[in-house]
Amino acid sequence: MQRAAARVLRGARVPFVRERSATARLPPRGLLYERHGEPPGVVQLKDLEVAELGDSDVRVQMLAAPINPADINMIQGTYAILSPLPAVGGNEGVGEVLEVGRHVAALKPGDWVIPAGAGLGTWRTQGVFPEETLLKVPSDIPVLCAATLSVNPCTAYRMLADFETLAPGDSVIQNAANSGVGQAVIQIAKASGIKTINVVRDRPDLPKLVERLMALGADHVITEEMLRKPEMKDIFKSIPKPRLALNCVGGKSTTEMLRHLQPKGTMVTYGGMAKQPVMVPVSAFIFRDVRLRGFWMTQWRKDHAQDQESLTSMMDALCQLVRRGQLTAPACTEVPLQDYKAALEATMKPFTSSKQILLLV
């Protein structure tokens, strides 16, 4: 991938109108995999069949779609849910409605839509989807915010809302703070007056990362090594110990993070980047009565499939934060579809701090 082809964006609106009409005339293309394996080796850019529009279907021109860790795991065949093969990759993104079937009432041409659940196959230029698999989102928010709205911000929102009753002045501690979820946690917590202690791995560009997270609203950014040092006590002179810990890593650093949780506090695990188990001292259960929980956004959507009000209120709240400038897209690198291999490889590298966004028009 030529460097000129990729631009790092920070939630700016991207003008797609210029090429959309030309793209609509081309045969649909998508990133297809016919077997499981390492994504750069098994994913191919291919022409896709033009599907017929059914009465309850919606034809969508995809605008942009990110590459998330879960997408990589699905292609590798290691994720909890797998799409039937052959499959188009991608679980998240935003598209514009081109045409609707005669029984479709809630959507019209020109509307923006995102996936209502996992497995839609968003890494394609165009697709025909059943109406119930799509959610309408406002078209007045930045396209990169819309493209990255349905996974990470929703995960952050639910974990902050569903496990502890947090009030302004309370604190939360999280690892993988530079991840997409981590960045959303910082911003949503900041908007609610909740303090954040953010743990990251040490790295060569650490000062730059700390500066970026502080600019998002982080109160403290520390390394995993600092979790074990006496200097942690200084942090708790100005803010209370956290009632909620968010874990996306596992292993020893998670055990250390748990030590700073308040008695009767809750640690929620939503990822396992270290591929190591969560180890908890017996004393944490007996003497501090900590609670360990898990969270998976896909399961939440399944559990609330008949609870449209909860979903609508969450999406409305997130879109309001976006409009007020309190929730931005994570740092993104915009990549033309034909450079997908470089984007897949970049996503799989350690210390990735920029989300790869495939441009689909």
Residue pairs with C-beta under 8 A, 6 or more apart in sequence:
1 335
1 339
1 341
1 342
1 343
2 339
5 335
5 336
5 339
6 333
6 334
6 335
6 339
7 333
7 334
8 331
8 332
8 333
8 334
8 354
9 144
9 329
9 331
9 332
9 333
9 334
9 357
10 328
10 329
10 331
10 332
11 142
11 144
11 145
11 328
11 329
12 142
12 144
13 142
13 143
14 64
14 142
14 143
14 144
14 334
14 359
16 63
16 143
16 361
19 361
20 61
20 96
20 361
23 61
23 125
23 361
24 61
24 98
24 126
26 125
27 47
27 48
27 50
28 47
28 48
28 49
28 50
28 124
28 125
28 126
28 127
29 45
29 46
29 47
29 48
29 124
29 125
29 337
30 45
30 46
30 48
30 88
30 121
30 123
30 124
30 125
30 127
31 43
31 44
31 45
31 88
31 89
31 90
31 123
31 124
31 337
31 340
31 358
32 43
32 44
32 45
32 46
32 48
32 86
32 87
32 88
32 89
33 39
33 42
33 43
33 44
33 75
33 85
33 86
33 87
33 89
34 42
34 44
34 85
34 86
35 42
35 85
36 42
36 75
36 76
36 77
36 82
36 85
37 75
37 76
37 77
38 75
38 76
39 72
39 75
39 76
39 89
39 344
39 348
40 341
40 344
40 345
42 75
43 75
43 89
43 340
43 341
43 344
45 337
45 338
45 340
48 88
48 124
48 126
48 127
51 57
51 127
51 128
52 128
53 59
53 99
53 100
53 101
53 128
54 101
54 128
54 130
55 101
55 102
55 103
55 104
56 101
56 103
56 104
56 130
56 131
56 132
57 100
57 101
57 104
57 128
57 129
57 130
57 131
58 97
58 99
58 100
58 101
58 104
58 107
58 113
58 128
58 129
58 130
58 131
58 134
59 97
59 98
59 99
59 100
59 126
59 127
59 128
60 95
60 96
60 97
60 98
60 113
60 126
60 127
60 128
60 129
60 134
61 95
61 96
61 98
61 125
61 126
61 360
61 361
62 93
62 94
62 95
62 122
62 124
62 125
62 126
62 127
62 360
62 361
63 93
63 94
63 95
63 96
63 112
63 143
63 147
63 359
63 360
63 361
64 93
64 94
64 143
64 144
64 147
64 334
64 357
64 358
64 359
64 360
65 90
65 92
65 93
65 94
65 122
65 123
65 147
65 357
65 358
65 360
66 92
66 93
66 147
66 148
66 332
66 355
66 356
66 357
66 358
67 90
67 343
67 344
67 347
67 355
67 356
67 357
67 358
68 91
68 92
68 151
68 152
68 180
68 347
68 355
69 271
69 273
69 347
70 79
70 91
70 118
70 151
71 89
71 90
71 91
71 92
72 344
72 347
72 348
73 79
74 81
74 82
74 83
74 87
74 89
74 91
75 89
80 296
80 298
81 118
81 119
81 298
83 119
83 121
87 121
88 121
88 122
88 123
88 124
88 127
89 121
89 122
89 123
90 120
90 121
90 122
90 123
90 124
90 358
91 115
91 118
91 119
91 120
91 122
91 151
92 114
92 115
92 122
92 147
92 148
92 150
92 151
93 114
93 115
93 122
93 123
93 147
93 358
93 360
94 112
94 113
94 114
94 137
94 143
94 146
94 147
94 149
95 112
95 113
95 114
95 122
95 127
95 360
96 110
96 111
96 112
96 113
96 139
97 107
97 108
97 109
97 110
97 111
97 112
97 113
98 109
98 126
99 109
100 107
100 108
100 109
100 131
101 131
104 131
106 131
106 136
107 113
107 131
107 134
107 136
110 139
111 136
111 139
112 136
112 137
112 138
112 139
112 146
113 134
113 135
113 136
113 137
114 134
114 135
114 137
114 146
114 147
114 149
114 150
115 122
115 133
115 134
115 135
115 150
116 132
116 133
116 134
116 135
116 301
117 133
117 298
117 301
117 302
118 298
118 301
120 127
120 129
120 133
121 127
123 337
123 340
123 358
123 360
124 360
125 337
125 360
125 361
135 150
135 311
135 315
137 146
137 149
137 315
137 319
138 146
138 319
138 323
139 146
140 323
141 319
141 322
141 323
142 322
142 328
142 329
144 329
144 332
144 357
145 322
145 327
145 328
145 329
147 329
147 357
148 180
148 329
148 330
148 332
148 355
148 357
149 315
149 318
149 319
149 322
151 180
151 297
152 179
152 180
152 181
152 183
152 184
152 330
153 184
153 188
153 318
153 327
154 297
154 314
154 315
154 318
155 181
155 184
155 270
155 295
155 297
156 181
156 182
156 184
156 185
156 188
157 184
157 188
157 314
157 317
157 318
158 295
158 297
158 300
158 314
159 185
159 244
159 246
159 268
159 270
159 295
160 166
160 172
160 185
160 188
160 189
160 192
160 194
160 244
162 295
163 244
163 266
163 268
163 293
163 295
164 170
164 243
164 244
164 265
164 266
166 172
166 192
166 194
166 243
166 244
167 193
168 192
168 193
168 194
169 193
169 194
169 195
169 239
169 240
170 194
170 195
170 240
170 242
170 243
170 244
171 194
171 195
171 196
171 197
171 219
171 239
171 240
171 241
171 242
171 243
172 185
172 189
172 194
172 195
172 196
172 197
172 242
172 243
172 244
172 245
172 246
173 196
173 197
173 198
173 199
173 242
173 244
173 245
173 246
173 257
173 260
173 261
174 182
174 185
174 196
174 197
174 198
174 199
174 245
174 246
174 247
174 248
175 182
175 199
175 200
175 224
175 246
175 247
175 248
175 249
175 253
175 254
175 257
176 182
176 199
176 200
176 248
176 249
176 271
176 273
177 183
177 185
177 186
177 196
177 198
177 199
177 200
177 213
177 218
177 221
178 200
178 209
178 212
178 213
178 353
179 248
179 271
180 330
180 355
181 246
181 248
181 270
181 271
182 198
182 248
183 213
183 216
183 330
184 327
184 330
185 196
185 246
186 196
186 198
186 213
186 216
186 217
186 218
187 216
187 217
187 321
187 326
187 327
187 328
188 321
188 327
189 195
189 196
189 217
190 196
190 216
190 217
190 326
191 217
191 321
191 324
191 326
191 327
195 219
195 220
195 239
196 217
196 218
196 219
196 220
197 219
197 220
197 222
197 235
197 239
197 242
197 260
198 213
198 218
198 220
198 221
198 222
199 222
199 223
199 224
199 227
199 253
199 257
200 206
200 209
200 210
200 213
200 221
200 222
200 223
200 224
201 223
201 224
201 351
202 223
202 224
202 225
203 209
203 351
205 353
206 223
209 221
209 353
210 221
212 331
212 353
213 221
214 221
216 328
219 239
220 235
220 239
222 232
222 235
224 253
224 256
226 232
227 253
227 256
227 257
227 259
227 260
228 256
232 260
236 260
240 262
241 260
241 261
241 262
241 265
242 260
242 261
242 262
242 265
243 261
243 262
243 265
243 266
244 261
244 265
244 266
244 267
244 268
245 257
245 258
245 260
245 261
245 265
245 266
245 267
245 268
246 267
246 268
246 270
247 254
247 257
247 267
247 268
247 269
247 270
247 271
247 278
248 269
248 270
248 271
248 272
248 273
249 271
249 272
249 273
249 274
250 269
250 272
250 273
250 274
250 275
250 276
250 277
250 278
251 274
251 276
251 277
251 278
251 279
252 276
252 279
253 274
254 267
254 269
254 274
254 278
254 279
255 278
255 279
255 280
255 281
257 267
258 267
258 280
258 284
258 290
259 284
261 267
261 288
261 290
263 287
263 288
263 289
263 290
264 288
264 289
264 290
264 291
265 288
265 290
265 291
266 290
266 291
266 292
266 293
267 290
267 291
267 292
267 293
268 293
268 294
268 295
269 278
269 292
269 293
269 294
269 295
270 294
270 295
270 296
278 292
280 290
280 292
284 290
301 311
304 310
304 311
318 327
321 327
322 328
329 355
330 354
330 355
331 353
331 354
331 355
332 354
332 355
332 356
332 357
333 343
333 346
333 354
333 355
333 356
333 357
334 357
334 359
335 342
335 343
335 356
335 357
335 358
335 359
336 358
336 359
337 358
337 359
337 360
340 358
343 356
343 358
344 356
346 352
346 354
346 356
347 355
347 356
